[in-house]
């Protein structure tokens, strides 16, 4: 995946995770919000650490 697409997907994922955390804290479910935010961070980190499978030369 090209780097500029990874950056865009990472930003969108982190914004959605932060919004989820904010609204869950607002409505009193902090533990659910932390799980969602942690999952968003995990998705971004794993996208940057692990390459896409493909053919090797």
Secondary structure, 3 states (H helix, E strand, C coil): CCHHHHHHHHHHHHHHHHHHHHHHHHCCCHHHHHHHHHHHHHHHHHHHHCCCCCCCC
